[in-house]
Amino acid sequence: MTSSVPPDKVYPWQATAWQQLWQARQQGRFAHAFLFVGIGGLGKKQFAQTLGNALLCSQPSEAGGQCGSCHACHMAAAKSHPDLMMIEPEEDSKTITIDQIRQVVKNVNETSMQGGYRVIIIHPATAMNINAANALLKTLEEPTPNTVIILVSDQGSRLPATIISRCQKITFTKPSQSEAVNWLRSQLPNEKVDLQLLLKLAEGAPLKALLWADKDLFTLRKDLYHDVHALTEGAIDPLQLAAKWQELDQLCVVDLLLSWLTDLLRFKLTQDESKLVNSDYRAEIVRVSVALLKNNLLAYIDEIQAARANLVASYNLNKQLVIENVLIKWAQYVSR
Ligand SMILES: [Zn+2]
């Protein structure tokens, strides 16, 4: 590895962010708090971990690669470094509690175990409830030397402004389509599916596309769009359909529905078939889109986005009810 190449664990589309951050560290102008933002599926959490491990390594390479042989690297490999704290919602919960943040504050006020950096990663930062965020604020306001707090969020704008303003914001952007497709091809050398389409369905996020390839997304999508068609035609009842879909990955179902609806709206607004993501369903999208009212589509997309936010944020949620609600409304909007 030459000195200018970022560590292997850094994805190609993160290389610039890595170089900038590591350079700042080498030049002694590293911030004490960061906010990593960008859509899901770009690898922000892994980036934060890799950065944390590099900061803790006692002999990193010039470009920030871990030496792999020091005490810190051994502990990092065993995921047991006492100075790297990963704060995430506890099992069965989607919330980061004030108690978890109090633990962070306590830890920050003690000296680091190994005498070097101490790194705290909070993921996803939007999982902090308001009390937890307030508890963190004081620590962000009064930085402790050699302590780095990294907040990771897919929805940075949903964090309190007081938190955002105290962090250096690093925005992760998706790679170009060709870069992402090349990367996907390198990960899935034997995959027969249309990677370009898969990537578009995943909103251009390579890791989301990779995960979806693993779930056989195209079969799911085919079944789903078939059922949506039956629903539109009144050939199937929304409740029946919700029951049929309840075993599926609900987030995936909602994302596919959103992709479908966004295409309907896209065609409604532009009358341009070439802009459609689900290009293999062009004829049907055009036919359905023409029959719908723009305002109904906009309102329905809002409904589904709200349902999606609920699915992401709440653990104790009757998912079948969420999907039932979504499908009942679909029938209403389409029949209007
Ligand atoms: Zn090391």
Boltz pocket constraint, residues with backbone or C-beta under 6 A from the ligand:
constraints:
  - pocket:
      binder: B
      contacts: [[A, 56], [A, 57], [A, 58], [A, 59], [A, 60], [A, 66], [A, 67], [A, 68], [A, 69], [A, 70], [A, 71], [A, 72], [A, 73]]
      max_distance: 6.0
